[in-house]
Amino acid sequence: MQQQDPQLSELRLFQEEKTSQPCEQVERNGHSHKQERRTGETVTLPVIEPRLPRAAAHSEQQGGRSATVIETNKWLVFGILAIGVFMATLDGSIVNISLPAIANYFHVPLNGAVEWVTIAYLVTTASMLLTAGRLADMVGQKPVWLLGLVIFTFGSAICGAAPSLLFLVIARGFQGIGGALMMAISPAMLTSAFPPSERGRALGLNAINVALGVSVGPTVGGLITTSLSWRWIFYVNVPVGIIGLLATWFLLKERHAQRQGRFDPLGALTLGLGLAGITLALSFGQELGWFSPFVMVSLLGGLAALIALYFIEQRVAYPVIDFSLLRRRVFLSANISLILCFMSLFAVSFLMPFYLEQLHGFPTEVAGLLLTPLPITLACVAPLSGSLADRIGSRWLAATGLAISCLGLILLGQLNAHSSIWDIIWRLVVTGMGQAIFQSPNSSALMGDAPREQQGSASGFLATGRTMGQSISVALAGAVFTSLGGADAGLQLVMLRAHGALSAARAGALEQTFSHAFQSAFLVCALIAAIGVGTSLVRGKEERRRHQAGLTELSH
């Protein structure tokens, strides 16, 4: 026979109360109860107290060995986080458009050392995300967020003032540490600030910040570089960062119940080296060749470091990665699905500019404008899917989202040189809708399944999965596209058009080669999304029980 929820039993007794009798208030498991004495028995009734007007209301109920409670209005918390999240994601994309200006200023080739201005930020960010989450579990979320803002703001200032390319690369790496601290901890802070019934909606709104930061970066970077100089793409962060610092310091109130253990420096170093090595290999594999010495050393070194990390973490009392999280079915399923999502969908941002600029011949600014339907759709749908997940759970929403994304990727792969602008737009809308339906519910399930004392670590896993999925996506889609001749065909189309030497027969052959490579890359990505549908479904009944428990908890 199915066991009855004791909380529901108590509530039922309260509702069936007969004549009121003298009672006394007692404490049990941290909650107030009334003991009512009747003839021959004692009935324990819950005290239904007024709901707190702050985010702490639900946090107090969830308990945990080291719960972080944010005692600030939830929407104020969201506004503060939006500043940092937008800056950190914007800086990942704003620099690329300015690389030619930076190369000209320092008199270096574009395809040489100047690439490290972008890669330094990517590598340090990817290598620090999990460590940042663990730090938040130890010392609290507000201190880690503040540290991230300080490092990012100061790093932006010294990037703008860089006297040499080497200095700029080092400063970008330093800035990336701050970006990692902010990106890693923001989902955990939202989870602490919003009640379970609104978590999906909050994470959906956070997805808007990420989408906007990524999508407007090239446009904003181009405008700033043209109007002012490349240095101002960094200087613009300084006043915004200072505003974020002041708002966090004076307005965000946090109570961190307990400091957990000691920091694991050896584990953090090994983890950082492992993720940095893999990120470097993925970044340079397409350019240098997957079997080049640099790529092989980076990849094998990174994998060796991660293998060593597993054994190191078994020997320390307070590991930098708590592998117990990966034994939680919903958490593991959501993480795998997240990685597969970004492995499949980030290829759109990578491949579509080649299609629009090389096959169609659109200028860069027009190509950027044509790509905006995807982030706009994401921004509109993500909060709605998050709110729906708060009511019905994430399992079917996440699976449906990736199924729609799979369809969208197949449809995008069918684009060719004769496709109209409308053909491009509606396919991007379908793909963006699928990503939006998946992303918020899946993130909510991931964060909701982690114990409160491990919210920082869970948030770090989320950010790391997103970053590594993006890196793998670019490497995989690029490898398929290049190996089938798509990259060479696109370059030849651009060169022959520029010299007026493109005959109809030659154009047809090159367009066919490009389209075949383009379609094949998107079919591979669609297959990955289809696998993600399966990993989203396996979370099963366990998630439904947790979701129902969260709603019951709120009703009390």
C-alpha positions as CSV (number, residue, x, y, z in Angstrom):
1,M,0.0,0.0,0.0
2,Q,1.3,3.5,-0.9
3,Q,2.6,5.4,2.1
4,Q,0.8,8.6,2.9
5,D,2.7,12.0,3.1
6,P,2.9,12.8,6.8
7,Q,2.6,16.6,6.1
8,L,-0.7,16.0,4.2
9,S,-1.9,13.8,7.1
10,E,-1.2,16.6,9.5
11,L,-3.0,19.2,7.3
12,R,-6.0,16.9,7.0
13,L,-6.2,16.6,10.8
14,F,-6.1,20.4,11.0
15,Q,-8.9,20.7,8.5
16,E,-11.0,18.2,10.4
17,E,-10.5,20.0,13.7
18,K,-13.6,20.0,15.9
19,T,-14.0,22.0,19.1
20,S,-10.9,24.0,19.8
21,Q,-9.0,23.0,23.0
22,P,-6.2,24.7,24.9
23,C,-2.9,24.0,23.2
24,E,0.7,24.8,23.4
25,Q,3.2,25.6,20.6
26,V,6.2,23.3,20.2
27,E,9.2,23.1,17.8
28,R,9.7,20.0,15.7
29,N,12.3,19.7,13.0
30,G,12.7,23.4,12.8
31,H,8.9,24.1,12.3
32,S,6.3,25.4,14.7
33,H,3.5,23.0,15.6
34,K,0.6,23.2,18.0
35,Q,-0.2,20.3,20.4
36,E,-3.9,20.0,21.0
37,R,-4.9,17.8,23.9
38,R,-8.1,15.8,23.4
39,T,-9.6,13.1,25.6
40,G,-7.2,10.2,25.5
41,E,-5.0,11.5,22.6
42,T,-2.7,14.2,21.5
43,V,-3.0,15.6,18.0
44,T,-0.2,17.6,16.4
45,L,-1.2,20.4,14.1
46,P,0.9,22.6,11.9
47,V,1.0,26.3,12.4
48,I,0.2,28.1,9.1
49,E,2.2,31.3,9.4
50,P,2.0,34.3,7.0
51,R,4.1,33.8,3.9
52,L,7.3,35.9,4.0
53,P,7.4,38.7,1.5
54,R,11.0,37.9,0.8
55,A,12.9,35.2,-1.0
56,A,13.9,33.7,2.3
57,A,10.4,32.2,2.8
58,H,11.0,29.1,0.7
59,S,14.7,28.8,1.5
60,E,14.1,28.4,5.2
61,Q,11.8,25.5,4.4
62,Q,14.2,23.5,2.4
63,G,16.9,23.3,5.0
64,G,20.2,21.6,4.4
65,R,23.6,21.5,6.1
66,S,24.8,24.8,4.6
67,A,21.8,26.6,3.1
68,T,22.4,30.0,1.5
69,V,19.4,32.3,2.1
70,I,19.1,35.5,0.1
71,E,17.0,37.9,2.1
72,T,16.4,40.5,-0.7
73,N,13.4,41.1,-2.9
74,K,13.6,38.4,-5.7
75,W,13.2,40.9,-8.5
76,L,15.9,43.1,-7.1
77,V,18.2,40.1,-7.0
78,F,17.3,39.3,-10.6
79,G,18.1,42.9,-11.7
80,I,21.5,42.8,-10.0
81,L,22.4,39.4,-11.5
82,A,21.2,40.6,-15.0
83,I,24.0,43.3,-15.0
84,G,26.8,40.8,-14.4
85,V,25.4,38.0,-16.6
86,F,24.8,40.3,-19.5
87,M,28.4,41.8,-19.2
88,A,30.0,38.4,-18.9
89,T,28.2,36.8,-21.9
90,L,28.5,40.0,-24.0
91,D,32.3,40.0,-23.5
92,G,32.5,36.5,-24.9
93,S,31.2,37.7,-28.3
94,I,31.9,41.4,-28.5
95,V,35.6,41.1,-29.0
96,N,35.6,38.9,-32.2
97,I,34.3,41.7,-34.4
98,S,37.1,44.0,-33.1
99,L,40.0,41.6,-33.7
100,P,41.0,43.1,-37.1
101,A,41.3,46.6,-35.4
102,I,43.3,45.1,-32.5
103,A,45.6,43.3,-35.0
104,N,46.2,46.5,-36.9
105,Y,46.9,48.5,-33.8
106,F,49.5,46.0,-32.6
107,H,50.8,45.3,-36.1
108,V,50.3,41.5,-35.9
109,P,48.5,39.1,-38.4
110,L,44.9,38.4,-37.8
111,N,45.2,34.6,-37.8
112,G,48.2,34.6,-35.4
113,A,48.7,35.7,-31.8
114,V,45.7,38.0,-31.8
115,E,43.4,35.0,-31.6
116,W,44.5,34.5,-28.1
117,V,42.6,37.6,-27.1
118,T,39.4,35.6,-27.5
119,I,40.8,32.2,-26.5
120,A,42.4,33.4,-23.2
121,Y,38.9,34.5,-22.0
122,L,37.3,31.2,-23.2
123,V,39.9,29.0,-21.6
124,T,40.0,30.7,-18.2
125,T,36.2,30.9,-18.1
126,A,35.7,27.2,-18.9
127,S,38.4,26.1,-16.4
128,M,37.1,28.1,-13.5
129,L,33.3,27.4,-13.6
130,L,33.2,24.3,-11.4
131,T,35.7,25.7,-8.9
132,A,33.6,28.9,-8.6
133,G,30.5,26.9,-7.7
134,R,32.3,25.0,-5.0
135,L,33.6,28.3,-3.5
136,A,30.1,29.6,-3.3
137,D,29.0,26.5,-1.3
138,M,31.9,27.2,1.1
139,V,31.8,30.9,1.7
140,G,28.4,32.0,0.4
141,Q,27.1,33.2,-2.9
142,K,27.3,37.0,-2.4
143,P,31.1,37.0,-1.7
144,V,31.8,35.0,-4.8
145,W,29.5,37.2,-6.9
146,L,31.2,40.3,-5.5
147,L,34.7,38.9,-6.2
148,G,33.6,38.1,-9.8
149,L,32.4,41.6,-10.3
150,V,35.6,43.1,-8.9
151,I,37.8,40.9,-11.0
152,F,35.8,41.4,-14.2
153,T,35.5,45.2,-13.8
154,F,39.2,45.6,-13.0
155,G,40.1,43.2,-15.8
156,S,38.1,45.2,-18.2
157,A,39.9,48.4,-17.2
158,I,43.4,46.9,-17.7
159,C,42.3,45.3,-21.0
160,G,41.3,48.7,-22.3
161,A,44.6,50.2,-21.2
162,A,46.8,47.3,-22.5
163,P,50.1,48.6,-23.9
164,S,50.9,45.4,-25.7
165,L,49.2,42.4,-27.2
166,L,50.8,40.1,-24.6
167,F,49.5,42.3,-21.8
168,L,46.0,42.3,-23.4
169,V,46.0,38.5,-23.6
170,I,47.0,38.1,-19.9
171,A,44.4,40.7,-18.9
172,R,41.7,38.9,-20.9
173,G,42.6,35.7,-19.0
174,F,42.2,37.6,-15.7
175,Q,38.9,39.1,-16.9
176,G,37.7,35.6,-17.7
177,I,38.1,34.5,-14.1
178,G,35.7,37.2,-13.1
179,G,33.3,36.2,-15.8
180,A,33.4,32.5,-14.7
181,L,32.6,33.5,-11.1
182,M,29.6,35.4,-12.2
183,M,28.3,32.9,-14.8
184,A,28.8,30.0,-12.5
185,I,26.9,31.4,-9.5
186,S,24.0,33.3,-11.1
187,P,21.7,30.2,-11.4
188,A,22.3,29.3,-7.8
189,M,21.5,32.8,-6.6
190,L,18.3,32.8,-8.6
191,T,17.4,29.4,-7.1
192,S,18.0,30.8,-3.6
193,A,16.0,34.0,-4.4
194,F,12.9,32.6,-6.0
195,P,10.5,30.0,-4.6
196,P,10.3,26.6,-6.3
197,S,7.0,27.6,-7.9
198,E,8.8,30.4,-9.8
199,R,12.2,28.9,-10.4
200,G,11.6,27.9,-14.0
201,R,10.3,31.4,-14.8
202,A,13.4,33.0,-13.2
203,L,15.8,30.8,-15.1
204,G,13.9,31.5,-18.3
205,L,14.3,35.2,-17.8
206,N,18.0,34.6,-17.1
207,A,18.3,32.8,-20.4
208,I,17.1,36.1,-22.0
209,N,20.2,37.9,-20.6
210,V,22.5,35.1,-21.9
211,A,20.8,35.2,-25.4
212,L,21.0,39.0,-25.6
213,G,24.6,39.1,-24.5
214,V,25.6,36.5,-27.1
215,S,23.5,37.9,-30.0
216,V,24.1,41.7,-29.6
217,G,27.9,41.3,-29.0
218,P,29.0,41.6,-32.6
219,T,26.7,44.5,-33.4
220,V,27.7,46.5,-30.2
221,G,31.3,45.7,-30.7
222,G,31.2,46.9,-34.3
223,L,29.5,50.1,-33.4
224,I,31.9,50.9,-30.5
225,T,35.0,50.0,-32.5
226,T,33.9,52.2,-35.5
227,S,32.7,55.1,-33.4
228,L,35.4,55.2,-30.7
229,S,38.1,52.6,-30.7
230,W,38.6,48.9,-29.8
231,R,39.7,49.9,-26.3
232,W,36.1,51.1,-25.5
233,I,34.7,47.6,-25.9
234,F,36.4,47.0,-22.6
235,Y,36.1,50.4,-21.0
236,V,32.3,50.3,-21.4
237,N,32.2,47.5,-18.7
238,V,33.8,49.7,-16.0
239,P,30.9,52.0,-15.1
240,V,28.3,49.2,-15.5
241,G,30.5,47.0,-13.3
242,I,30.8,49.7,-10.6
243,I,27.0,50.1,-10.6
244,G,26.7,46.3,-10.1
245,L,29.2,46.3,-7.3
246,L,27.4,49.1,-5.4
247,A,24.0,47.4,-5.9
248,T,25.3,44.1,-4.7
249,W,27.1,45.5,-1.7
250,F,24.3,47.7,-0.4
251,L,21.1,46.0,-1.6
252,L,21.8,42.2,-1.6
253,K,21.4,40.6,1.8
254,E,22.5,37.0,2.3
255,R,22.6,34.7,5.2
256,H,25.0,31.7,4.8
257,A,24.2,29.2,7.5
258,Q,27.6,27.4,7.7
259,R,31.0,27.3,6.2
260,Q,31.7,23.9,4.6
261,G,35.1,22.5,5.0
262,R,38.3,23.6,3.4
263,F,39.3,24.5,-0.1
264,D,41.0,21.8,-2.2
265,P,43.8,23.6,-4.1
266,L,45.2,20.5,-5.7
267,G,41.8,19.4,-7.0
268,A,41.0,22.9,-8.3
269,L,44.4,23.1,-10.1
270,T,44.0,19.7,-11.7
271,L,40.4,20.5,-12.7
272,G,41.5,23.8,-14.2
273,L,44.3,22.2,-16.2
274,G,42.0,19.5,-17.5
275,L,39.3,21.8,-18.7
276,A,41.8,24.3,-20.1
277,G,43.6,21.5,-22.1
278,I,40.4,20.2,-23.6
279,T,39.1,23.7,-24.4
280,L,42.4,24.6,-26.1
281,A,42.3,21.4,-28.2
282,L,38.7,22.1,-29.3
283,S,39.6,25.7,-30.1
284,F,42.6,24.9,-32.3
285,G,41.7,21.5,-33.6
286,Q,40.1,22.8,-36.8
287,E,42.8,25.4,-37.5
288,L,46.0,23.4,-36.7
289,G,44.7,19.9,-37.5
290,W,43.4,17.4,-34.9
291,F,46.6,15.4,-35.0
292,S,49.0,18.3,-34.7
293,P,51.4,18.2,-31.8
294,F,49.9,21.2,-30.0
295,V,46.3,19.8,-30.2
296,M,47.2,16.3,-29.3
297,V,49.3,17.4,-26.3
298,S,46.5,19.7,-25.1
299,L,43.7,17.1,-25.5
300,L,45.6,14.1,-24.0
301,G,47.0,16.3,-21.2
302,G,43.5,17.6,-20.4
303,L,42.0,14.1,-20.4
304,A,44.9,12.8,-18.2
305,A,44.4,15.7,-15.7
306,L,40.6,14.9,-15.4
307,I,41.4,11.2,-14.9
308,A,43.9,12.1,-12.2
309,L,41.3,14.5,-10.7
310,Y,38.9,11.6,-10.0
311,F,41.5,9.7,-7.9
312,I,42.7,12.9,-6.2
313,E,39.1,13.7,-5.1
314,Q,38.6,10.3,-3.6
315,R,41.4,11.1,-1.1
316,V,40.3,14.5,0.2
317,A,37.7,15.3,2.8
318,Y,36.3,18.3,0.9
319,P,36.7,17.7,-2.9
320,V,36.3,20.6,-5.4
321,I,33.8,18.4,-7.3
322,D,31.3,16.4,-5.3
323,F,30.7,13.4,-7.5
324,S,27.7,12.5,-5.4
325,L,25.7,15.0,-7.4
326,L,26.2,12.8,-10.5
327,R,24.6,9.9,-8.7
328,R,21.3,11.8,-8.7
329,R,19.2,10.7,-11.6
330,V,17.5,13.9,-12.4
331,F,20.7,16.0,-12.0
332,L,22.7,13.7,-14.3
333,S,20.0,13.4,-16.9
334,A,19.6,17.2,-17.0
335,N,23.3,17.8,-17.3
336,I,23.7,15.3,-20.1
337,S,20.7,16.8,-21.9
338,L,22.1,20.3,-21.4
339,I,25.5,19.3,-23.0
340,L,23.7,17.6,-25.9
341,C,21.5,20.6,-26.4
342,F,24.4,23.1,-26.8
343,M,26.4,20.5,-28.8
344,S,23.6,20.5,-31.4
345,L,22.3,24.0,-31.3
346,F,25.4,26.2,-31.0
347,A,26.3,25.1,-34.5
348,V,23.6,27.4,-35.8
349,S,25.6,30.4,-34.5
350,F,28.7,29.0,-36.1
351,L,27.5,27.7,-39.5
352,M,24.8,30.2,-40.4
353,P,27.1,33.2,-40.9
354,F,29.1,31.2,-43.5
355,Y,25.9,30.3,-45.3
356,L,24.6,33.9,-45.3
357,E,27.8,35.6,-46.2
358,Q,29.5,33.1,-48.5
359,L,26.6,31.4,-50.2
360,H,24.2,34.3,-50.3
361,G,26.7,37.1,-50.4
362,F,25.1,39.2,-47.7
363,P,27.3,41.8,-45.9
364,T,28.2,41.1,-42.3
365,E,25.7,43.5,-40.8
366,V,22.8,42.1,-42.8
367,A,23.9,38.5,-41.8
368,G,23.9,39.5,-38.2
369,L,20.4,41.0,-38.5
370,L,19.0,37.9,-40.2
371,L,20.2,35.7,-37.3
372,T,18.2,37.7,-34.7
373,P,15.0,35.7,-35.0
374,L,16.5,32.9,-33.0
375,P,17.5,34.9,-29.9
376,I,14.3,37.0,-30.1
377,T,12.2,33.7,-30.1
378,L,14.3,32.4,-27.2
379,A,13.7,35.6,-25.2
380,C,10.0,35.5,-25.8
381,V,9.4,31.8,-25.2
382,A,11.9,30.9,-22.4
383,P,10.0,32.6,-19.6
384,L,6.8,31.0,-20.7
385,S,8.2,27.5,-20.8
386,G,9.9,28.1,-17.4
387,S,6.5,29.1,-15.9
388,L,4.9,26.0,-17.4
389,A,7.6,23.8,-16.0
390,D,6.9,25.2,-12.5
391,R,3.4,23.8,-12.8
392,I,3.9,20.5,-14.7
393,G,7.5,19.6,-14.3
394,S,10.3,19.5,-16.8
395,R,10.5,16.0,-18.3
396,W,8.1,16.3,-21.2
397,L,8.9,20.0,-21.9
398,A,12.6,19.3,-22.1
399,A,12.1,16.3,-24.4
400,T,9.6,18.3,-26.6
401,G,11.9,21.2,-26.8
402,L,14.8,19.1,-28.1
403,A,12.5,17.3,-30.5
404,I,11.4,20.6,-32.0
405,S,15.1,21.7,-32.1
406,C,15.9,18.5,-33.9
407,L,13.3,19.3,-36.5
408,G,14.6,22.9,-36.8
409,L,18.1,21.7,-37.4
410,I,17.0,19.3,-40.2
411,L,15.0,22.2,-41.8
412,L,18.0,24.6,-41.6
413,G,20.2,22.0,-43.3
414,Q,17.8,22.1,-46.3
415,L,18.6,25.8,-47.0
416,N,20.5,26.4,-50.3
417,A,21.6,29.3,-52.5
418,H,18.0,29.8,-53.7
419,S,16.3,30.0,-50.3
420,S,14.4,33.2,-49.6
421,I,14.9,35.4,-46.5
422,W,11.5,34.1,-45.3
423,D,12.7,30.5,-45.6
424,I,15.7,31.4,-43.4
425,I,13.6,33.3,-40.8
426,W,10.9,30.8,-40.1
427,R,13.4,27.9,-39.8
428,L,15.4,30.0,-37.2
429,V,12.2,30.6,-35.3
430,V,11.4,26.9,-35.1
431,T,14.9,26.2,-33.9
432,G,14.8,29.0,-31.3
433,M,11.4,27.9,-30.1
434,G,12.7,24.4,-29.4
435,Q,15.8,25.7,-27.6
436,A,13.6,28.0,-25.4
437,I,11.1,25.2,-24.5
438,F,14.0,23.0,-23.5
439,Q,16.4,25.4,-21.7
440,S,14.4,26.9,-18.8
441,P,12.6,23.6,-17.7
442,N,15.9,21.6,-17.9
443,S,17.8,24.2,-15.9
444,S,15.1,24.3,-13.3
445,A,15.1,20.5,-13.0
446,L,18.9,20.5,-12.7
447,M,19.0,23.2,-10.0
448,G,16.0,21.8,-8.2
449,D,17.4,18.3,-7.8
450,A,20.6,19.5,-6.1
451,P,20.6,19.8,-2.3
452,R,20.5,23.4,-1.0
453,E,24.0,23.1,0.4
454,Q,25.3,22.2,-3.0
455,Q,23.5,24.8,-5.1
456,G,26.8,26.5,-6.0
457,S,28.3,23.3,-7.3
458,A,25.2,22.5,-9.3
459,S,25.3,25.9,-10.8
460,G,28.9,25.4,-11.7
461,F,28.0,22.1,-13.4
462,L,25.3,23.9,-15.4
463,A,27.6,26.7,-16.6
464,T,30.4,24.2,-17.4
465,G,28.1,21.9,-19.4
466,R,26.9,24.9,-21.4
467,T,30.4,26.1,-22.2
468,M,31.8,22.7,-23.1
469,G,28.8,21.9,-25.2
470,Q,29.4,25.1,-27.2
471,S,33.0,24.3,-27.7
472,I,32.4,20.7,-28.8
473,S,29.6,22.0,-31.2
474,V,31.9,24.4,-33.0
475,A,34.6,21.7,-33.3
476,L,32.3,19.0,-34.5
477,A,30.2,21.0,-36.9
478,G,33.4,22.6,-38.2
479,A,35.1,19.3,-38.7
480,V,32.1,17.9,-40.7
481,F,31.6,21.0,-42.7
482,T,35.4,21.3,-43.6
483,S,36.0,17.7,-44.3
484,L,33.2,17.7,-46.9
485,G,34.6,20.7,-48.7
486,G,32.2,23.3,-47.5
487,A,34.8,25.7,-46.1
488,D,36.9,25.7,-49.3
489,A,33.8,26.0,-51.5
490,G,32.6,29.0,-49.6
491,L,36.0,30.8,-49.8
492,Q,36.2,30.2,-53.6
493,L,32.7,31.6,-54.0
494,V,33.7,34.8,-52.2
495,M,37.0,35.2,-54.1
496,L,35.5,34.5,-57.6
497,R,32.6,36.9,-57.0
498,A,35.0,39.6,-55.9
499,H,37.0,39.2,-59.1
500,G,34.0,38.9,-61.3
501,A,35.2,35.5,-62.5
502,L,32.4,33.3,-61.3
503,S,30.7,31.4,-64.2
504,A,27.3,29.9,-63.8
505,A,28.6,26.3,-64.1
506,R,31.4,26.9,-61.6
507,A,28.9,28.6,-59.2
508,G,26.5,25.7,-59.4
509,A,29.3,23.2,-58.6
510,L,30.6,25.2,-55.6
511,E,27.1,25.8,-54.3
512,Q,26.3,22.1,-54.5
513,T,29.4,21.2,-52.6
514,F,28.7,23.9,-49.9
515,S,25.1,22.8,-49.5
516,H,26.0,19.2,-49.1
517,A,28.6,19.9,-46.4
518,F,26.2,22.4,-44.7
519,Q,23.3,19.8,-44.7
520,S,25.5,17.0,-43.4
521,A,26.8,19.1,-40.5
522,F,23.2,20.0,-39.5
523,L,22.1,16.4,-39.8
524,V,24.8,15.4,-37.3
525,C,23.6,18.1,-35.0
526,A,20.0,16.9,-35.4
527,L,21.1,13.4,-34.4
528,I,22.7,14.8,-31.2
529,A,19.5,16.6,-30.4
530,A,17.5,13.4,-30.9
531,I,19.7,11.6,-28.4
532,G,19.0,14.5,-26.0
533,V,15.3,13.7,-26.3
534,G,16.0,10.3,-24.8
535,T,18.2,11.6,-22.0
536,S,15.5,14.1,-21.1
537,L,12.9,11.4,-20.8
538,V,14.9,9.0,-18.5
539,R,14.5,11.3,-15.5
540,G,11.0,9.8,-15.1
541,K,9.0,9.4,-11.9
542,E,11.7,10.7,-9.6
543,E,11.4,14.2,-10.9
544,R,7.6,14.1,-10.7
545,R,7.8,13.2,-7.0
546,R,10.2,16.0,-6.3
547,H,8.0,18.5,-8.2
548,Q,4.9,17.5,-6.3
549,A,6.8,17.7,-3.0
550,G,7.9,21.2,-3.9
551,L,4.3,22.3,-4.6
552,T,3.1,20.6,-1.4
553,E,5.9,22.4,0.5
554,L,4.7,25.8,-0.8
555,S,1.1,25.0,0.2
556,H,2.3,24.7,3.8
